[in-house]
């Protein structure tokens, strides 16, 4: 569904992905430059890399260590530049998608049948068009790219670390699978609770909207206490359901913190042991610690990303429920027939609910220019007659004709624009 809302922003997304690739590459290069400085230049524990030899060799670089510092500074500047570009392009693309989504939702709501708006809760529709769209915008603006960045970082880190020291790599990654499993388990649970909490928030919004729009009626009949109790009930329900979501969030972050700190401790301890035995250089250990520190945060973030993805999936479903509703349409042969003609109800039958008829075999004619008053008890179908005349509802049985033309053959916009109705 997202592709339909991109609206020419494909280039920005591709540019953002390219910026992430460059940023990740620079992030991994910086510790390697530091390791080269410690082990190859200052410590002289191993041969220089080809790129360091190309800069002038060990003796030259020892006399000009500022070159290595300048290189790390330049890498940081370039990395920051691409980080800025990524953020800007993603922000522009996600804002454009959110705008397109709101526009399409509003246009589609205008085309839905009268019956849909009668049954739908206005507050819930407002929430879907505002907070649900905002949820999707936030996810698209940062979390999609962050997920790609996390996967890319893990892949690159594994390749570089395995080339340096296999045993150290295995010990540096020993708890990573548990972090992944914990994140996916959290995602599995939180999606369900997000849906429940969102529905509760929609009900609360509906009650609030109905009360505020009808506040004069509430005051006129002295129903303030009833409305306060009604709102407190749905608000309390929403509070408890969102608290359940936050409880899950607290469990995840505390658990992932424990796993992350334990993994860092294992990496440091094992690195010191290998360095003491001469199997790992100090600079290489610095690289491993730097890489693990860089990796743990995105992996921990994966739980939040998956959590936001779950919330976005719920938001997508709620928006899709609106967009998949069938729009009101005219018959292919509909015409703009004259409306100032005789109106004929011909054996009309109608019910809002099955087996509960409101109108039965209603048959009468109103001549052009004639004034007619229809009297009856509440619920007898007076308003329904006018709703059927305007085709806000369609008759179940019989027909309504204007000037001998069935209203089902008259364009709805033409018909409704020429009949005054006070709801």
C-alpha positions, -999 to +999 in steps of 0.1 A: +000+000+000+029+024+007+039+025-030+006+041-038+015+070-015+052+075-025+042+103-049+076+107-066+097+102-034+114+070-046+147+090-053+147+103-017+143+068-003+171+054-026+193+084-016+186+077+021+196+041+017+228+051-001+236+076+027+231+049+053+256+026+035+282+053+034+276+062+070+279+026+082+311+022+061+327+053+077+316+041+111+335+009+107+366+025+091+372+049+120+381+021+146+403+005+119+423+037+115+427+038+153+439+002+154+463+009+126+477+038+146+480+018+178+494-015+165+510-006+132+525+029+137+530+035+174+533-001+187+550-014+156+535-048+164+526-057+128+532-046+092+514-016+080+483-018+058+487-009+021+468+024+026+491+034+055+522+026+034+507+047+006+505+077+030+543+076+036+552+046+057+558+040+094+586+064+100+569+093+082+536+087+100+553+084+134+567+119+128+533+131+115+507+114+137+485+144+131+477+128+097+459+099+113+441+122+136+431+144+107+419+113+088+396+103+117+383+138+119+376+139+082+358+105+084+336+119+112+328+150+092+319+130+061+299+105+082+280+134+099+273+149+065+257+117+051+238+113+084+223+148+079+214+140+042+198+107+053+177+125+079+167+153+056+157+130+027+138+106+049+120+135+066+109+150+033+098+116+019+078+106+050+061+139+054+051+137+017+037+102+022+018+113+053+003+142+034-007+120+005-022+095+029-043+122+047-055+136+013-065+102+000-083+093+033-102+126+033-112+123-003-123+087+001-143+095+032-162+121+012-173+093-013-185+068+012-222+061+016-243+079+042-249+045+060-211+041+066-209+075+084-240+067+104-224+035+118-188+048+121-177+067+152-165+101+142-138+102+170-124+069+157-123+082+121-105+114+133-079+092+152-073+071+121-068+102+099-045+119+124-027+097+150-026+065+129-011+085+100+014+100+123+024+066+136+031+055+101+050+087+093+073+082+123+079+046+114+088+055+078+109+085+087+133+066+109+126+030+118+126+015+083+161+029+076+173+020+112+162-016+105+182-017+073+212+000+091+211-026+119+212-055+095+239-039+074+261-032+104+258-068+117+268-081+083+298-058+078+310-063+114+309-100+111+330-100+080+356-076+094+358-092+128+361-128+114+390-117+093+408-103+124+401-131+150+376-159+148+376-168+185+372-132+196+344-128+171+325-158+184+328-146+220+318-110+210+286-124+194+277-151+220+247-132+234+236-116+201+212-144+191+195-141+225+190-104+219+174-111+186+152-138+200+141-115+229+133-087+204+112-110+182+094-124+212+086-089+223+073-080+188+050-110+188+034-099+220+033-062+216+015-062+182-016-077+199-016-053+228-011-023+205-042-032+185-062-035+217-049-002+231-055+016+198-091+004+197-096+016+233-081+050+223-105+052+194-134+047+217-122+073+241-118+098+212-153+090+200-168+097+234-149+129+237-158+141+202-195+133+207-196+151+241-178+183+229-200+186+197-232+181+218-222+200+249-251+224+246-276+195+246-257+179+276-260+212+295-297+217+285-307+184+300-283+185+330-264+153+320-229+166+329-224+139+357-235+111+333-211+123+306-182+127+330-187+091+343-190+078+307-158+095+297-139+083+329-150+048+321-135+047+286-105+068+297-098+043+325-100+014+300-075+031+277-052+038+306-050+002+317-045-011+281-017+013+274-001+005+308+000-031+297+019-020+266+043+001+287+049-028+311+060-049+281+083-021+270+098-018+305+105-056+305+121-055+271+144-025+278+156-038+312+162-073+297+180-060+267+201-037+289+212-068+310+221-088+279+240-058+263+261-051+294+268-087+298+279-090+262+302-060+266+317-075+297+323-108+280+340-091+251+363-071+274+372-100+296+379-124+267+398-096+248+421-090+278+428-128+281+437-131+244+458-099+245+477-113+276+484-145+257+496-126+226+467-138+204+452-103+201+468-069+196+456-039+217+444-021+186+425-051+175+408-053+209+399-016+205+382-025+172+362-053+187+351-032+217+342-004+193+322-026+170+303-044+198+294-010+213+282+001+178+262-030+173+245-034+206+225-002+204+209-010+170+202-046+181+185-033+212+167-008+191+155-037+170+129-044+197+117-008+196+117-009+158+097-041+157+074-026+183+069+005+162+065-018+132+038-036+150+020-004+159+024+008+123+009-025+110-021-019+132-023+017+119-020+004+083-048-021+089-071+006+104-064+030+075-069+002+050-103-006+065-114+029+054-097+028+020-112-006+011-148+006+018-167+008-014-173+043-026-208+055-034-214+053-072-241+062-097-256+038-122-238+038-156-269+052-173-276+078-146-289+112-159-295+148-147-333+146-149-355+176-140-364+176-103-394+200-103-418+173-113-443+149-096-428+127-069-442+092-067-436+067-040-445+034-055-451+005-030-419+014-011-405-009+015-374-003+036-356-015+068-323-005+085-319-039+100-331-072+086-365-084+097-372-050+113-391-030+086-395+007+090-417+013+059-441-012+044-458-008+010-458+031+011-476+044-019-485+080-026-479+108-051-470+145-045-479+167-075-454+194-087-460+226-067-481+208-040-473+212-003-475+180+018-470+175+055-463+140+069-472+134+105-465+104+127-450+092+159-413+091+166-397+063+146-426+059+122-404+066+092-409+103+084-372+111+081-366+079+063-389+090+035-367+120+029-335+100+032-348+076+005-359+105-017-323+119-016-309+084-020-289+086+012-304+051+015-318+030-014-352+014-012-353-023-005-386-028-023-407-007-047-394+025-063-394+063-061-399+083-092-395+120-100-412+131-132-416+094-141-378+087-138-366+064-111-343+082-086-320+052-090-314+065-126-307+101-115-272+112-106-269+115-068-250+148-069-276+163-092-305+150-071-291+160-037-281+195-048-317+203-057-335+189-026-332+208+007-330+186+038-324+196+074-309+167+094 
